[in-house]
Amino acid sequence: MHELSLIQALFAEVETQLAPHAGARVCALHVRVGELAGVDPELFRSAYEVCRNGGPLAAAELELSFEPAEWQCSVCQADISRGTVLACSRCGEPARLTRGGAIFLDRIEAEIQHV
């Protein structure tokens, strides 16, 4: 399952970000998933539940938001509408995906113990 490896990478990034804050308790993770990122949201949530069980993120909620796909001309930067040919109507150049093709860890909500 592809989503399991994504969750493992997500957890590794959270651990890296929180390394300077020993004893931090993660309350929530906010993750943005692109429409064309190749992620099944239900499988992603299931993998999250399996991986967080008993670990440092055991109490952390997963907040998913979705980013629609957007394209632009690779030369003149003109926006290209959804549902049309993925080529520029102005100059004929091919489109490039500018949003909606990736996964981002947008925010970590954590309680940090001050000593």
N, C-alpha and C positions, 0 to 999 in steps of 0.2 A: 504494500500500500504506500503510494507516493506521499500521502498526507502524513503518515507516521514520521517519515524522514524530515518533513517540513516542521513538524512539532518539535522534534529533537533539536533541529537547528534553532528554532525559536527559543527553546529552553536554554540552549547554550548561550545565545545572545543575552538573555535576561540575566543569567549568572555572571556574564562578563560585565554588564552594566551595573550590577549590584555588588560586585566584588569589593569595592571600597567601603561598603556599608555592611559590615558583619552583623548578622542577626536581623537584617531587614525582613519584613514579612510582606509578601506580594499580595495585594488585595484584588487587583484586576490587570488584565492585559488588553490593550486596544489594538486590534489588528485590522488592517485594510487589505482586502483581497480584490485584485483586479478581475474584471469579467473574463478576460482571456488568459488568466494565470494558470489555468488547468487544474483548479482546485475544486473539489466537491465539498461544499460547506458542511454537509452532514457528516461526511467522513472526517473532515478536519476537526469538527467538534468532538466526534467519537474518539479520535486519536488523542485529542487534548485531554479528555476525561481519563483515558487509560494511562497516559503518561504522568498526569499530575497526581494520581492516586498515591498518597503516602509520601510524596516528595515535597520539596520546598515551596511548590506552588499549589499545594493541596487545597488551600482555601481561596485561591485566586479565580475570579470569574473571567471568562473569555468574552470580550465584546467584539463582535465582528461587524465591520461595515464593508460595503461593496462599492467599488469604483467602476463606473462604466468605461467601456473602451472608446477611445477617441483617436482620430487619425489626422495627420497634416501632410501636405505636400513636402517631399524631401528636399525640394529646391526653393520654392517661393514661400513656404510655410503657410499656405492657405489651408483653412480647415476643410476637411472632407466629411460630408454628411454620412450618417449611418445609413446602411441599406443601399448605398450607391456603389458604383464601380470604384475600386480602391486605386484611383488615379486622379490627378488634378484636372479639374475642368478648365482651368486657365492655361496651364502649360503642358499638360499631358504626362507629367512625371509621376512615378509611382508614389503611393502613399506610404507613410511610416506610422507605426503605432506610437502615440505619444503618452497615452494613459491607459490604465486598465490591463496591463500585461504582467504585473508583478504583485508581490506580497510585501507589506510594510508593517513593521512593529512601530505603531504611531506613538504609543504611550504606555508606560509602566506606572501603575499606582501602587505605592508601597508605603508601609509604616516603617520608619527608621528609628531605631533606638539610639538616643543620645546618652553618652556616658559622662 
